[in-house]
Every structure is written in C-alpha cells, then in structure tokens.
Amino acid sequence: MRKVIFAFLLIAGCKPAQRAGISPDAVKPVVVTERTTFDTDDPAIWINPTDPAKSLVIGTDKETGGGLYAFDLKGKIVRKVVGLQRPNNVDVAYGFRLGSAVLDLAICTERGTNSLRFYSLPRLVEIDNGGIPVFEGETERQPMGIAVYTDPVSKTIYVIVGRKSGPADGYLWQYKLIDENGKPILQLVRRFGRYSGKKEIEAIAVDNELGFIYFSDEQTGIRKYHADPAKGNEELAVFGQGQYREDNEGISIYKTGAGEGYLLVSDQSANTFNVYPREGAKGNPNLHERIAIVPVSTRQSDGSDVTNVPLPGFTRGIFVAMSDDRTFQYYDWNDLEIRIKAGR
C-alpha cells in the first residue's frame, strides 16, 4: 500500500527523476494519461470485441469522492463515474448474461461501503443499484483487491476479492456472479488464501487459461492457488520472497503462447517490475524464479495490467501501470520485452 510523504528536497545537481528514485535507464511510456482528481490506484484493460482501436483502459481514482475512469488509447478521459467512496481495484468481466443482454463489465471494490460496484462497458453504466456487499458477517471488511475468473468450460464468472485485513487463512473470498431476475448478485463459493499478517493483500491476478490465481501478500511474496474452487484450497507456491525493497504489489500476466509468457510484479518502492516465467520451471510449473528486473518510469506503482492483443500504436500489446502523480502510463510491450530478454 502506498504511503505518500510530502517533503521539500534540495539536492544540488540532482535531476527530478533521480530524486523520485526513477532509474535514468527506465523504460519510457508511449502515453501518459490525463490526470484524475485524487489518487490513481489500479487499471484494467478492456478490449473492444468489434473494434480494438476503441478499446479502453479503466482506472480507479482512490479517495472518498473518487471514481472510475475510462481512458482511450491516447490517454484521454472519455468517461468517468465520480462520487464513489474510496474505489480501490478494478477488473473486467466479459460476456455476463443479465436478463436478455450480454454485457462486458468493469467491477471495482468500494472500500467505504464494503461493496463491489458493477458498470457495463463501454459507457460505464451502473447496473448494481448502489453496490453489492462483500465479506458480510466479518469484522474486517474493506474490500481492496479484485480479479475475475471465467471458467473456460462452463463460462461461469467468479469474482475473487481481497481486503485491508483478515485472518491468517481464508483471507480471500471467491464469489459466483449470478443473474437473478435481471439483477447481478454474488454467491459465496469459498474462502481461501494464506496471509502473513505483515501488511495487506491488494494485488490479485488470474491466469484464466491455466487456471491459477496469484496474489501479493505484501512484504512476504506472491502466493499461487487454483482458480477453480473444485480443485481445492491447497497453496501451490510462494515466490519472490526477499526480492522486493518493501512491498510487492500489482501483478500482470503476459501470454506469449499456449501456457507460456511472463508474470510481472511491481516492486513498488524500487520503481521496477520483477519478471517471472508464467509456465514455471521445466518439470515444476509451480517454481517461478525471477528472470529479469525491469525499471520503469512510474512512481510507487500499486497496480498494472497487460494484454498481448495488437492495438493501434502497440503492435504486440500494451502494458499499463499507475503512477502516483495521478496518471496511468502506457508502455509498448516490445520495449519491455527487450529488457526482459536482456535480463535473462
């Protein structure tokens, strides 16, 4: 979790990027978005199914009175929903049948109301009647992290939610998203996931094709579980331990082929991303050893997302990461992959 400390630093001969801890060798973004009002936190990429050029980056502005923003591929704000009570993380669900309609959804956590918020895409139209509560009956609620898993066979959509604090086991809750008479509801299907107790769990990512959930247990490591509730709650791996300056944060999954690719995890205070093989090690798919460290131009990045879908100006996909100057930064995947391959 980001802690912003305002100070005046007078360092003779020191460039602004160096004062912010950004490496002079950092990968540069192709696009920096327009600024939000308060505090950007987490992005999700929505691919327009009929015209990829009209795809959007959906991002949260985390504060009481904050909102959910839709940016085009040039970083312009094209739509926004404001007045939310501390929206935190966001993810996208494709093809949810609600009544007679089939919708793509932006789903975000709203900490101030202990709820999830649901908006149809691309217009960010509210469909949840003010929010759907989560972690009901718990003392510690405050939802933060969120990720969507769609069963590749049944097409059932699940929402995995993390929170500010919780128990040592069963910290995450997984819900099935259901249409009930034209209204979305959540059905709890399991509680799972270990927690060190050191800080919090905010960043969650799902590898939909391989069926895995990854989440950042901050200041401990990245934990890995099955996404399908029927496969049980066994922890498959904990990796990245001792490899972060302070907090391990946002997680993104880039696919290079069937079962192959990269896991990118933000080393928030170092302004870098640690990179791990998506497929794991030969003979052990749950052994994820770091293969590269990529310095970026974001500051204190909490959240990120990536896609391998070709988009205008991004021939092999786009990587999006938040920066603490109230913006999101868009990177050409080609630029990141050059650094990844050089680090291997």
C-alpha positions, 0 to 999 in steps of 0.5 A: 500500500502506498504511503505518500510523504510530502517533503521539500528536497534540495539536492544540488545537481540532482535531476527530478527523476533521480530524486523520485528514485526513477532509474535514468535507464527506465523504460519510457511510456508511449502515453501518459494519461490525463490526470484524475482528481485524487489518487490513481490506484489500479487499471484494467484493460478492456478490449473492444470485441468489434473494434480494438482501436476503441478499446479502453483502459479503466482506472480507479481514482482512490479517495472518498469522492473518487471514481472510475475512469475510462481512458482511450488509447491516447490517454484521454478521459472519455468517461468517468463515474465520480462520487464513489467512496474510496474505489480501490481495484478494478477488473473486467468481466466479459460476456455476463448474461443479465436478463436478455443482454450480454454485457462486458463489465468493469467491477471495482471494490468500494472500500467505504461501503464494503461493496463491489460496484458493477458498470457495463462497458463501454459507457460505464453504466451502473447496473448494481443499484448502489453496490453489492456487499462483500465479506458480510458477517466479518469484522474486517471488511474493506474490500481492496483487491479484485480479479475475475475468473471465467471458467473456460468450460462452463463460462461461469464468472467468479469474482475473487476479492481481497481486503485491508485485513483478515485472518491468517487463512481464508483471507480471500473470498471467491464469489459466483456472479449470478443473474437473478431476475435481471439483477447481478448478485454474488454467491459465496463459493469459498474462502481461501488464501494464506496471509502473513499478517505483515501488511495487506493483500491488494494485488490479485491476478488470474491466469484464466487459461491455466487456471491459477490465481496469484496474489501479493501478500505484501512484504512476504511474496506472491502466493499461487492457488487454483482458480477453480474452487473444485480443485481445492484450497491447497497453496501451490507456491510462494515466490519472490520472497526477499526480492522486493525493497518493501512491498510487492504489489500489482501483478500482470500476466503476459501470454506469449503462447499456449501456457507460456509468457511472463508474470510481472510484479511491481516492486513498488518502492524500487520503481521496477517490475520483477519478471517471472516465467508464467509456465514455471520451471521445466518439470515444476510449473509451480517454481517461478524464479525471477528472470529479469528486473525491469525499471520503469518510469512510474512512481510507487506503482500499486497496480498494472495490467497487460494484454498481448492483443495488437492495438493501434500504436502497440503492435504486440500489446500494451502494458499499463501501470499507475503512477502516483502523480495521478496518471496511468502510463502506457508502455509498448510491450516490445520495449519491455520485452527487450529488457526482459530478454536482456535480463535473462 
